[in-house]
């Protein structure tokens, strides 16, 4: 049975490399170095990069700001994966070039759902101290 990976039990090296990959991808997207009409028209945030233990695979969590055309942005990112992998490999100079997998970051949606639940009058009544 494989153990679940949590931020607490990931190695420092995995976290550092993941953060470096995140910075490189963020820089490429903000400078609009990718010649793609969809990516040029949208602001994309790279929220997290999770590296596999062997550093050969990276799960890249992205969010299109303002929540517009999420699927279209993901499709554009996935079609330009080779370019992103090449740039990351050139800038990091690791033994292996990590294969990037772009995934939607759903943590914002979960946080929004929790906020909605907490602002519900029934829940708010239970949270407020009794007089």
N, CA, C and O atoms as a GROMACS GRO file, in nm:
protein
  524
    1UNK      N    1   0.084  -0.117   0.000
    1UNK     CA    2   0.000   0.000   0.000
    1UNK      C    3   0.089   0.124   0.000
    1UNK      O    4   0.176   0.138   0.086
    2UNK      N    5   0.068   0.212  -0.094
    2UNK     CA    6   0.149   0.334  -0.105
    2UNK      C    7   0.104   0.435   0.000
    2UNK      O    8  -0.016   0.453   0.024
    3UNK      N    9   0.202   0.500   0.060
    3UNK     CA   10   0.164   0.599   0.161
    3UNK      C   11   0.128   0.730   0.093
    3UNK      O   12   0.181   0.765  -0.012
    4UNK      N   13   0.038   0.800   0.155
    4UNK     CA   14  -0.011   0.927   0.101
    4UNK      C   15   0.096   1.034   0.116
    4UNK      O   16   0.161   1.044   0.220
    5UNK      N   17   0.115   1.115   0.011
    5UNK     CA   18   0.213   1.221   0.016
    5UNK      C   19   0.148   1.348   0.066
    5UNK      O   20   0.050   1.396   0.009
    6UNK      N   21   0.201   1.401   0.173
    6UNK     CA   22   0.152   1.527   0.228
    6UNK      C   23   0.269   1.624   0.233
    6UNK      O   24   0.385   1.581   0.227
    7UNK      N   25   0.242   1.754   0.243
    7UNK     CA   26   0.353   1.850   0.250
    7UNK      C   27   0.449   1.821   0.365
    7UNK      O   28   0.567   1.855   0.356
    8UNK      N   29   0.401   1.760   0.472
    8UNK     CA   30   0.487   1.734   0.587
    8UNK      C   31   0.589   1.624   0.561
    8UNK      O   32   0.699   1.628   0.616
    9UNK      N   33   0.554   1.526   0.476
    9UNK     CA   34   0.648   1.416   0.457
    9UNK      C   35   0.720   1.420   0.322
    9UNK      O   36   0.788   1.323   0.287
   10UNK      N   37   0.707   1.528   0.248
   10UNK     CA   38   0.785   1.543   0.126
   10UNK      C   39   0.923   1.597   0.161
   10UNK      O   40   0.939   1.673   0.257
   11UNK      N   41   1.022   1.558   0.086
   11UNK     CA   42   1.157   1.602   0.119
   11UNK      C   43   1.176   1.749   0.082
   11UNK      O   44   1.105   1.805  -0.001
   12UNK      N   45   1.274   1.808   0.146
   12UNK     CA   46   1.304   1.949   0.121
   12UNK      C   47   1.348   1.969  -0.024
   12UNK      O   48   1.313   2.069  -0.086
   13UNK      N   49   1.424   1.875  -0.077
   13UNK     CA   50   1.470   1.886  -0.216
   13UNK      C   51   1.353   1.888  -0.312
   13UNK      O   52   1.351   1.969  -0.406
   14UNK      N   53   1.255   1.802  -0.292
   14UNK     CA   54   1.137   1.800  -0.380
   14UNK      C   55   1.064   1.934  -0.374
   14UNK      O   56   1.020   1.986  -0.476
   15UNK      N   57   1.052   1.988  -0.254
   15UNK     CA   58   0.984   2.117  -0.239
   15UNK      C   59   1.061   2.229  -0.307
   15UNK      O   60   1.002   2.315  -0.372
   16UNK      N   61   1.193   2.229  -0.293
   16UNK     CA   62   1.276   2.334  -0.354
   16UNK      C   63   1.271   2.327  -0.506
   16UNK      O   64   1.254   2.428  -0.573
   17UNK      N   65   1.285   2.206  -0.560
   17UNK     CA   66   1.281   2.191  -0.706
   17UNK      C   67   1.143   2.227  -0.758
   17UNK      O   68   1.131   2.292  -0.862
   18UNK      N   69   1.039   2.186  -0.688
   18UNK     CA   70   0.903   2.221  -0.729
   18UNK      C   71   0.882   2.372  -0.730
   18UNK      O   72   0.818   2.425  -0.820
   19UNK      N   73   0.937   2.439  -0.631
   19UNK     CA   74   0.924   2.585  -0.624
   19UNK      C   75   1.003   2.652  -0.736
   19UNK      O   76   0.958   2.752  -0.791
   20UNK      N   77   1.119   2.598  -0.771
   20UNK     CA   78   1.197   2.653  -0.882
   20UNK      C   79   1.122   2.636  -1.014
   20UNK      O   80   1.118   2.727  -1.096
   21UNK      N   81   1.062   2.519  -1.034
   21UNK     CA   82   0.983   2.495  -1.155
   21UNK      C   83   0.866   2.592  -1.160
   21UNK      O   84   0.834   2.646  -1.266
   22UNK      N   85   0.801   2.614  -1.046
   22UNK     CA   86   0.688   2.707  -1.040
   22UNK      C   87   0.731   2.848  -1.079
   22UNK      O   88   0.661   2.916  -1.154
   23UNK      N   89   0.845   2.891  -1.029
   23UNK     CA   90   0.895   3.025  -1.063
   23UNK      C   91   0.927   3.037  -1.212
   23UNK      O   92   0.895   3.139  -1.274
   24UNK      N   93   0.988   2.936  -1.269
   24UNK     CA   94   1.022   2.939  -1.411
   24UNK      C   95   0.896   2.946  -1.495
   24UNK      O   96   0.887   3.028  -1.587
   25UNK      N   97   0.798   2.861  -1.465
   25UNK     CA   98   0.674   2.861  -1.542
   25UNK      C   99   0.598   2.993  -1.525
   25UNK      O  100   0.542   3.045  -1.622
   26UNK      N  101   0.596   3.046  -1.404
   26UNK     CA  102   0.529   3.174  -1.381
   26UNK      C  103   0.595   3.285  -1.461
   26UNK      O  104   0.528   3.370  -1.520
   27UNK      N  105   0.727   3.283  -1.464
   27UNK     CA  106   0.801   3.384  -1.540
   27UNK      C  107   0.771   3.373  -1.689
   27UNK      O  108   0.750   3.474  -1.756
   28UNK      N  109   0.769   3.251  -1.741
   28UNK     CA  110   0.738   3.231  -1.883
   28UNK      C  111   0.599   3.282  -1.918
   28UNK      O  112   0.578   3.341  -2.023
   29UNK      N  113   0.504   3.258  -1.828
   29UNK     CA  114   0.366   3.298  -1.855
   29UNK      C  115   0.346   3.448  -1.838
   29UNK      O  116   0.269   3.508  -1.914
   30UNK      N  117   0.412   3.510  -1.741
   30UNK     CA  118   0.393   3.655  -1.721
   30UNK      C  119   0.464   3.736  -1.828
   30UNK      O  120   0.417   3.843  -1.866
   31UNK      N  121   0.576   3.686  -1.875
   31UNK     CA  122   0.648   3.758  -1.981
   31UNK      C  123   0.592   3.727  -2.119
   31UNK      O  124   0.637   3.782  -2.219
   32UNK      N  125   0.495   3.640  -2.123
   32UNK     CA  126   0.428   3.598  -2.247
   32UNK      C  127   0.529   3.552  -2.352
   32UNK      O  128   0.523   3.591  -2.468
   33UNK      N  129   0.622   3.467  -2.306
   33UNK     CA  130   0.721   3.411  -2.397
   33UNK      C  131   0.665   3.296  -2.479
   33UNK      O  132   0.729   3.249  -2.573
   34UNK      N  133   0.546   3.252  -2.444
   34UNK     CA  134   0.479   3.146  -2.520
   34UNK      C  135   0.395   3.214  -2.627
   34UNK      O  136   0.312   3.300  -2.597
   35UNK      N  137   0.417   3.174  -2.750
   35UNK     CA  138   0.343   3.236  -2.860
   35UNK      C  139   0.213   3.160  -2.884
   35UNK      O  140   0.200   3.082  -2.978
   36UNK      N  141   0.119   3.185  -2.795
   36UNK     CA  142  -0.012   3.122  -2.803
   36UNK      C  143  -0.117   3.228  -2.776
   36UNK      O  144  -0.109   3.301  -2.677
   37UNK      N  145  -0.215   3.238  -2.864
   37UNK     CA  146  -0.318   3.342  -2.851
   37UNK      C  147  -0.398   3.328  -2.723
   37UNK      O  148  -0.431   3.428  -2.659
   38UNK      N  149  -0.431   3.206  -2.685
   38UNK     CA  150  -0.512   3.184  -2.565
   38UNK      C  151  -0.435   3.225  -2.440
   38UNK      O  152  -0.489   3.293  -2.353
   39UNK      N  153  -0.309   3.184  -2.432
   39UNK     CA  154  -0.229   3.218  -2.314
   39UNK      C  155  -0.195   3.366  -2.309
   39UNK      O  156  -0.178   3.422  -2.200
   40UNK      N  157  -0.185   3.430  -2.424
   40UNK     CA  158  -0.160   3.575  -2.427
   40UNK      C  159  -0.282   3.653  -2.380
   40UNK      O  160  -0.268   3.761  -2.322
   41UNK      N  161  -0.400   3.599  -2.404
   41UNK     CA  162  -0.524   3.670  -2.369
   41UNK      C  163  -0.566   3.648  -2.224
   41UNK      O  164  -0.653   3.720  -2.174
   42UNK      N  165  -0.508   3.550  -2.156
   42UNK     CA  166  -0.548   3.517  -2.019
   42UNK      C  167  -0.431   3.531  -1.923
   42UNK      O  168  -0.315   3.510  -1.960
   43UNK      N  169  -0.463   3.567  -1.801
   43UNK     CA  170  -0.363   3.569  -1.695
   43UNK      C  171  -0.372   3.436  -1.621
   43UNK      O  172  -0.477   3.401  -1.566
   44UNK      N  173  -0.262   3.364  -1.620
   44UNK     CA  174  -0.259   3.231  -1.561
   44UNK      C  175  -0.165   3.232  -1.441
   44UNK      O  176  -0.053   3.282  -1.448
   45UNK      N  177  -0.213   3.176  -1.331
   45UNK     CA  178  -0.133   3.166  -1.210
   45UNK      C  179  -0.092   3.021  -1.187
   45UNK      O  180  -0.176   2.931  -1.188
   46UNK      N  181   0.037   2.999  -1.166
   46UNK     CA  182   0.086   2.866  -1.131
   46UNK      C  183   0.088   2.862  -0.979
   46UNK      O  184   0.174   2.924  -0.916
   47UNK      N  185  -0.004   2.788  -0.921
   47UNK     CA  186  -0.021   2.790  -0.776
   47UNK      C  187   0.069   2.691  -0.702
   47UNK      O  188   0.112   2.719  -0.590
   48UNK      N  189   0.097   2.577  -0.763
   48UNK     CA  190   0.179   2.476  -0.696
   48UNK      C  191   0.237   2.381  -0.798
   48UNK      O  192   0.175   2.354  -0.902
   49UNK      N  193   0.355   2.329  -0.769
   49UNK     CA  194   0.417   2.224  -0.850
   49UNK      C  195   0.459   2.114  -0.755
   49UNK      O  196   0.535   2.137  -0.661
   50UNK      N  197   0.410   1.994  -0.780
   50UNK     CA  198   0.446   1.877  -0.698
   50UNK      C  199   0.535   1.786  -0.782
   50UNK      O  200   0.496   1.738  -0.888
   51UNK      N  201   0.655   1.763  -0.732
   51UNK     CA  202   0.751   1.678  -0.802
   51UNK      C  203   0.739   1.534  -0.753
   51UNK      O  204   0.710   1.510  -0.636
   52UNK      N  205   0.762   1.440  -0.844
   52UNK     CA  206   0.768   1.299  -0.803
   52UNK      C  207   0.901   1.277  -0.730
   52UNK      O  208   0.994   1.355  -0.748
   53UNK      N  209   0.911   1.172  -0.649
   53UNK     CA  210   1.035   1.148  -0.574
   53UNK      C  211   1.160   1.135  -0.661
   53UNK      O  212   1.270   1.168  -0.616
   54UNK      N  213   1.146   1.088  -0.785
   54UNK     CA  214   1.262   1.076  -0.873
   54UNK      C  215   1.285   1.201  -0.959
   54UNK      O  216   1.374   1.202  -1.043
   55UNK      N  217   1.205   1.304  -0.939
   55UNK     CA  218   1.215   1.433  -1.010
   55UNK      C  219   1.192   1.420  -1.161
   55UNK      O  220   1.230   1.510  -1.236
   56UNK      N  221   1.130   1.312  -1.205
   56UNK     CA  222   1.104   1.295  -1.348
   56UNK      C  223   0.966   1.342  -1.391
   56UNK      O  224   0.941   1.361  -1.510
   57UNK      N  225   0.877   1.362  -1.295
   57UNK     CA  226   0.741   1.406  -1.325
   57UNK      C  227   0.703   1.521  -1.234
   57UNK      O  228   0.739   1.525  -1.117
   58UNK      N  229   0.630   1.616  -1.292
   58UNK     CA  230   0.584   1.730  -1.214
   58UNK      C  231   0.437   1.754  -1.243
   58UNK      O  232   0.396   1.765  -1.358
   59UNK      N  233   0.358   1.762  -1.138
   59UNK     CA  234   0.217   1.799  -1.150
   59UNK      C  235   0.209   1.949  -1.126
   59UNK      O  236   0.240   1.998  -1.018
   60UNK      N  237   0.166   2.022  -1.229
   60UNK     CA  238   0.161   2.168  -1.223
   60UNK      C  239   0.016   2.210  -1.207
   60UNK      O  240  -0.066   2.186  -1.296
   61UNK      N  241  -0.015   2.274  -1.095
   61UNK     CA  242  -0.151   2.319  -1.068
   61UNK      C  243  -0.162   2.466  -1.109
   61UNK      O  244  -0.088   2.551  -1.062
   62UNK      N  245  -0.257   2.492  -1.199
   62UNK     CA  246  -0.273   2.628  -1.253
   62UNK      C  247  -0.416   2.676  -1.234
   62UNK      O  248  -0.510   2.597  -1.220
   63UNK      N  249  -0.430   2.806  -1.232
   63UNK     CA  250  -0.562   2.869  -1.220
   63UNK      C  251  -0.565   2.989  -1.313
   63UNK      O  252  -0.479   3.077  -1.305
   64UNK      N  253  -0.664   2.992  -1.401
   64UNK     CA  254  -0.685   3.109  -1.486
   64UNK      C  255  -0.752   3.214  -1.398
   64UNK      O  256  -0.860   3.190  -1.344
   65UNK      N  257  -0.688   3.329  -1.385
   65UNK     CA  258  -0.745   3.432  -1.299
   65UNK      C  259  -0.877   3.479  -1.357
   65UNK      O  260  -0.897   3.479  -1.478
   66UNK      N  261  -0.965   3.518  -1.270
   66UNK     CA  262  -1.103   3.554  -1.302
   66UNK      C  263  -1.184   3.434  -1.344
   66UNK      O  264  -1.301   3.448  -1.380
   67UNK      N  265  -1.126   3.314  -1.339
   67UNK     CA  266  -1.199   3.191  -1.367
   67UNK      C  267  -1.254   3.179  -1.507
   67UNK      O  268  -1.349   3.104  -1.532
   68UNK      N  269  -1.195   3.252  -1.600
   68UNK     CA  270  -1.246   3.251  -1.737
   68UNK      C  271  -1.183   3.139  -1.819
   68UNK      O  272  -1.062   3.116  -1.811
   69UNK      N  273  -1.263   3.071  -1.896
   69UNK     CA  274  -1.217   2.972  -1.994
   69UNK      C  275  -1.111   2.877  -1.938
   69UNK      O  276  -1.006   2.857  -1.998
   70UNK      N  277  -1.140   2.820  -1.825
   70UNK     CA  278  -1.045   2.731  -1.757
   70UNK      C  279  -1.001   2.615  -1.848
   70UNK      O  280  -0.882   2.585  -1.858
   71UNK      N  281  -1.096   2.552  -1.913
   71UNK     CA  282  -1.064   2.438  -1.999
   71UNK      C  283  -0.983   2.480  -2.121
   71UNK      O  284  -0.892   2.408  -2.163
   72UNK      N  285  -1.014   2.597  -2.176
   72UNK     CA  286  -0.941   2.648  -2.292
   72UNK      C  287  -0.796   2.676  -2.255
   72UNK      O  288  -0.705   2.646  -2.332
   73UNK      N  289  -0.774   2.734  -2.138
   73UNK     CA  290  -0.639   2.764  -2.091
   73UNK      C  291  -0.562   2.635  -2.066
   73UNK      O  292  -0.445   2.625  -2.105
   74UNK      N  293  -0.626   2.536  -2.003
   74UNK     CA  294  -0.559   2.408  -1.980
   74UNK      C  295  -0.521   2.340  -2.111
   74UNK      O  296  -0.413   2.283  -2.123
   75UNK      N  297  -0.608   2.348  -2.208
   75UNK     CA  298  -0.580   2.289  -2.339
   75UNK      C  299  -0.460   2.358  -2.404
   75UNK      O  300  -0.375   2.291  -2.462
   76UNK      N  301  -0.453   2.490  -2.393
   76UNK     CA  302  -0.341   2.566  -2.450
   76UNK      C  303  -0.210   2.531  -2.378
   76UNK      O  304  -0.106   2.516  -2.441
   77UNK      N  305  -0.216   2.519  -2.246
   77UNK     CA  306  -0.096   2.482  -2.170
   77UNK      C  307  -0.048   2.343  -2.209
   77UNK      O  308   0.071   2.320  -2.228
   78UNK      N  309  -0.142   2.252  -2.221
   78UNK     CA  310  -0.106   2.114  -2.256
   78UNK      C  311  -0.050   2.104  -2.398
   78UNK      O  312   0.037   2.021  -2.425
   79UNK      N  313  -0.099   2.188  -2.489
   79UNK     CA  314  -0.046   2.185  -2.626
   79UNK      C  315   0.094   2.245  -2.634
   79UNK      O  316   0.167   2.218  -2.729
   80UNK      N  317   0.131   2.327  -2.536
   80UNK     CA  318   0.264   2.388  -2.533
   80UNK      C  319   0.355   2.321  -2.429
   80UNK      O  320   0.456   2.380  -2.389
   81UNK      N  321   0.321   2.202  -2.387
   81UNK     CA  322   0.398   2.133  -2.283
   81UNK      C  323   0.543   2.112  -2.324
   81UNK      O  324   0.633   2.129  -2.241
   82UNK      N  325   0.568   2.077  -2.448
   82UNK     CA  326   0.706   2.053  -2.493
   82UNK      C  327   0.792   2.178  -2.476
   82UNK      O  328   0.907   2.169  -2.432
   83UNK      N  329   0.737   2.294  -2.509
   83UNK     CA  330   0.811   2.420  -2.492
   83UNK      C  331   0.843   2.444  -2.345
   83UNK      O  332   0.956   2.478  -2.311
   84UNK      N  333   0.743   2.426  -2.258
   84UNK     CA  334   0.764   2.448  -2.115
   84UNK      C  335   0.868   2.350  -2.059
   84UNK      O  336   0.954   2.390  -1.981
   85UNK      N  337   0.860   2.223  -2.099
   85UNK     CA  338   0.956   2.124  -2.051
   85UNK      C  339   1.098   2.159  -2.095
   85UNK      O  340   1.192   2.146  -2.016
   86UNK      N  341   1.113   2.204  -2.218
   86UNK     CA  342   1.244   2.240  -2.269
   86UNK      C  343   1.302   2.358  -2.191
   86UNK      O  344   1.420   2.357  -2.154
   87UNK      N  345   1.220   2.460  -2.167
   87UNK     CA  346   1.265   2.578  -2.092
   87UNK      C  347   1.302   2.542  -1.948
   87UNK      O  348   1.404   2.589  -1.897
   88UNK      N  349   1.221   2.461  -1.884
   88UNK     CA  350   1.250   2.420  -1.746
   88UNK      C  351   1.380   2.340  -1.743
   88UNK      O  352   1.463   2.361  -1.654
   89UNK      N  353   1.398   2.249  -1.837
   89UNK     CA  354   1.519   2.166  -1.840
   89UNK      C  355   1.644   2.251  -1.862
   89UNK      O  356   1.747   2.227  -1.798
   90UNK      N  357   1.636   2.351  -1.950
   90UNK     CA  358   1.752   2.437  -1.976
   90UNK      C  359   1.787   2.522  -1.855
   90UNK      O  360   1.905   2.546  -1.828
   91UNK      N  361   1.687   2.569  -1.784
   91UNK     CA  362   1.713   2.660  -1.672
   91UNK      C  363   1.750   2.589  -1.542
   91UNK      O  364   1.822   2.644  -1.459
   92UNK      N  365   1.701   2.467  -1.523
   92UNK     CA  366   1.730   2.396  -1.398
   92UNK      C  367   1.856   2.310  -1.404
   92UNK      O  368   1.925   2.296  -1.303
   93UNK      N  369   1.885   2.255  -1.518
   93UNK     CA  370   2.002   2.169  -1.536
   93UNK      C  371   2.005   2.052  -1.436
   93UNK      O  372   2.104   2.030  -1.365
   94UNK      N  373   1.897   1.980  -1.433
   94UNK     CA  374   1.892   1.858  -1.353
   94UNK      C  375   1.934   1.740  -1.439
   94UNK      O  376   1.952   1.754  -1.560
   95UNK      N  377   1.951   1.624  -1.378
   95UNK     CA  378   1.992   1.505  -1.452
   95UNK      C  379   1.886   1.466  -1.556
   95UNK      O  380   1.920   1.427  -1.667
   96UNK      N  381   1.759   1.478  -1.518
   96UNK     CA  382   1.650   1.444  -1.608
   96UNK      C  383   1.558   1.564  -1.625
   96UNK      O  384   1.540   1.643  -1.532
   97UNK      N  385   1.502   1.577  -1.743
   97UNK     CA  386   1.402   1.682  -1.766
   97UNK      C  387   1.267   1.630  -1.718
   97UNK      O  388   1.221   1.525  -1.762
   98UNK      N  389   1.206   1.703  -1.628
   98UNK     CA  390   1.077   1.660  -1.572
   98UNK      C  391   0.966   1.670  -1.676
   98UNK      O  392   0.958   1.767  -1.751
   99UNK      N  393   0.882   1.570  -1.680
   99UNK     CA  394   0.764   1.573  -1.766
   99UNK      C  395   0.656   1.649  -1.690
   99UNK      O  396   0.622   1.614  -1.577
  100UNK      N  397   0.602   1.752  -1.753
  100UNK     CA  398   0.504   1.838  -1.689
  100UNK      C  399   0.363   1.790  -1.720
  100UNK      O  400   0.331   1.752  -1.833
  101UNK      N  401   0.280   1.793  -1.618
  101UNK     CA  402   0.139   1.758  -1.635
  101UNK      C  403   0.058   1.873  -1.575
  101UNK      O  404   0.063   1.896  -1.454
  102UNK      N  405  -0.016   1.944  -1.659
  102UNK     CA  406  -0.093   2.060  -1.614
  102UNK      C  407  -0.230   2.016  -1.565
  102UNK      O  408  -0.304   1.945  -1.634
  103UNK      N  409  -0.264   2.060  -1.443
  103UNK     CA  410  -0.390   2.024  -1.380
  103UNK      C  411  -0.457   2.150  -1.326
  103UNK      O  412  -0.389   2.245  -1.288
  104UNK      N  413  -0.590   2.151  -1.323
  104UNK     CA  414  -0.659   2.268  -1.266
  104UNK      C  415  -0.645   2.269  -1.114
  104UNK      O  416  -0.653   2.165  -1.050
  105UNK      N  417  -0.624   2.387  -1.059
  105UNK     CA  418  -0.615   2.400  -0.913
  105UNK      C  419  -0.755   2.425  -0.860
  105UNK      O  420  -0.815   2.529  -0.887
  106UNK      N  421  -0.806   2.329  -0.786
  106UNK     CA  422  -0.943   2.338  -0.736
  106UNK      C  423  -0.949   2.385  -0.591
  106UNK      O  424  -1.057   2.388  -0.532
  107UNK      N  425  -0.835   2.422  -0.534
  107UNK     CA  426  -0.835   2.465  -0.394
  107UNK      C  427  -0.911   2.596  -0.376
  107UNK      O  428  -0.970   2.618  -0.270
  108UNK      N  429  -0.911   2.682  -0.479
  108UNK     CA  430  -0.987   2.807  -0.470
  108UNK      C  431  -1.137   2.779  -0.466
  108UNK      O  432  -1.211   2.846  -0.394
  109UNK      N  433  -1.180   2.680  -0.542
  109UNK     CA  434  -1.321   2.642  -0.542
  109UNK      C  435  -1.363   2.585  -0.407
  109UNK      O  436  -1.473   2.613  -0.359
  110UNK      N  437  -1.276   2.505  -0.348
  110UNK     CA  438  -1.306   2.447  -0.217
  110UNK      C  439  -1.314   2.558  -0.112
  110UNK      O  440  -1.404   2.558  -0.028
  111UNK      N  441  -1.220   2.652  -0.117
  111UNK     CA  442  -1.222   2.764  -0.022
  111UNK      C  443  -1.348   2.848  -0.038
  111UNK      O  444  -1.406   2.893   0.060
  112UNK      N  445  -1.389   2.869  -0.162
  112UNK     CA  446  -1.511   2.946  -0.189
  112UNK      C  447  -1.633   2.873  -0.133
  112UNK      O  448  -1.723   2.936  -0.076
  113UNK      N  449  -1.636   2.743  -0.149
  113UNK     CA  450  -1.748   2.662  -0.097
  113UNK      C  451  -1.753   2.670   0.056
  113UNK      O  452  -1.861   2.683   0.114
  114UNK      N  453  -1.638   2.661   0.121
  114UNK     CA  454  -1.633   2.670   0.267
  114UNK      C  455  -1.680   2.807   0.313
  114UNK      O  456  -1.755   2.819   0.410
  115UNK      N  457  -1.636   2.911   0.243
  115UNK     CA  458  -1.677   3.048   0.277
  115UNK      C  459  -1.828   3.064   0.265
  115UNK      O  460  -1.891   3.128   0.348
  116UNK      N  461  -1.885   3.006   0.160
  116UNK     CA  462  -2.030   3.011   0.141
  116UNK      C  463  -2.103   2.939   0.254
  116UNK      O  464  -2.203   2.988   0.306
  117UNK      N  465  -2.052   2.823   0.293
  117UNK     CA  466  -2.114   2.748   0.402
  117UNK      C  467  -2.105   2.824   0.534
  117UNK      O  468  -2.201   2.826   0.612
  118UNK      N  469  -1.991   2.887   0.561
  118UNK     CA  470  -1.975   2.960   0.686
  118UNK      C  471  -2.059   3.087   0.692
  118UNK      O  472  -2.095   3.133   0.801
  119UNK      N  473  -2.091   3.143   0.577
  119UNK     CA  474  -2.173   3.265   0.577
  119UNK      C  475  -2.323   3.235   0.579
  119UNK      O  476  -2.404   3.327   0.585
  120UNK      N  477  -2.360   3.109   0.574
  120UNK     CA  478  -2.500   3.070   0.582
  120UNK      C  479  -2.555   3.111   0.719
  120UNK      O  480  -2.488   3.091   0.820
  121UNK      N  481  -2.676   3.169   0.724
  121UNK     CA  482  -2.731   3.216   0.852
  121UNK      C  483  -2.743   3.107   0.959
  121UNK      O  484  -2.721   3.134   1.077
  122UNK      N  485  -2.776   2.985   0.919
  122UNK     CA  486  -2.790   2.876   1.016
  122UNK      C  487  -2.655   2.842   1.080
  122UNK      O  488  -2.646   2.820   1.201
  123UNK      N  489  -2.552   2.839   0.999
  123UNK     CA  490  -2.419   2.808   1.051
  123UNK      C  491  -2.367   2.925   1.132
  123UNK      O  492  -2.305   2.906   1.237
  124UNK      N  493  -2.390   3.046   1.085
  124UNK     CA  494  -2.344   3.166   1.154
  124UNK      C  495  -2.406   3.173   1.295
  124UNK      O  496  -2.340   3.214   1.391
  125UNK      N  497  -2.532   3.134   1.305
  125UNK     CA  498  -2.600   3.135   1.435
  125UNK      C  499  -2.528   3.041   1.532
  125UNK      O  500  -2.515   3.073   1.650
  126UNK      N  501  -2.484   2.926   1.482
  126UNK     CA  502  -2.414   2.830   1.568
  126UNK      C  503  -2.274   2.877   1.605
  126UNK      O  504  -2.222   2.841   1.711
  127UNK      N  505  -2.213   2.957   1.519
  127UNK     CA  506  -2.077   3.003   1.546
  127UNK      C  507  -2.072   3.124   1.639
  127UNK      O  508  -1.974   3.141   1.711
  128UNK      N  509  -2.177   3.206   1.638
  128UNK     CA  510  -2.179   3.326   1.724
  128UNK      C  511  -2.196   3.284   1.869
  128UNK      O  512  -2.272   3.192   1.900
  129UNK      N  513  -2.124   3.352   1.961
  129UNK     CA  514  -2.139   3.318   2.103
  129UNK      C  515  -2.279   3.354   2.153
  129UNK      O  516  -2.339   3.453   2.110
  130UNK      N  517  -2.328   3.272   2.243
  130UNK     CA  518  -2.461   3.296   2.301
  130UNK      C  519  -2.454   3.407   2.404
  130UNK      O  520  -2.355   3.420   2.476
  131UNK      N  521  -2.560   3.487   2.411
  131UNK     CA  522  -2.565   3.596   2.510
  131UNK      C  523  -2.613   3.547   2.644
  131UNK      O  524  -2.624   3.624   2.738
   0.00000   0.00000   0.00000
